[in-house]
Amino acid sequence: MSEQKKGQSIEEKQYLVRFNADTKSHLHVKDEDICLTQCPDKICTIFCPAEIYKWEDIRMHVGYEGCHECGSCRIGCPHQNIKWEYPKGGHGIVFRLG
């Protein structure tokens, strides 16, 4: 492995990833009231490596278009309040070699 590849930052590595986003989200917050009333830390906004989840005033915004499909949100939500599915065929993350 070349030195350049070894020393790449997360941002540089994420540049190698492309997305073919569907018009419909494959990620869903089941009950936004749970986020509002039972989850003061909004932990999904912290553990998602693609920073898909953003808390905006009184609701969770889900920017599914940049999802890395790692599945961390389906196991990381302490309230099991996120429904994660694979994107529809032909959509989602597209890896390319650098």
C-alpha positions, 0 to 999 in steps of 0.5 A: 500500500502506498504512503499516500493511501495509508495517510489519507484522512476520513474526508479523503477516503469518503471522496472515493465513495459515490451515491446513487440515491433513490427518491424515497428514503430507506431510513425512517425514524419510527416515532419522532416524539421518542427523540424529542421526549426520551432521547436528550443526547440524540445519540444517532447524531453522534455515532453515524459515520456519515452524519446522516441524522441532524436534530432540527428544533423539534424533529430529526432530519434524516439525510439518507442520500449519503448513507454508508449502509453500515447499519450502525443506526439500526443497532445504535439507537437506544430506543430502537427507534430507527427503521433501516432497510437496504436501498431499493435495487440499483440505489445506495452507496457505490464504492470505487477504487482510488 
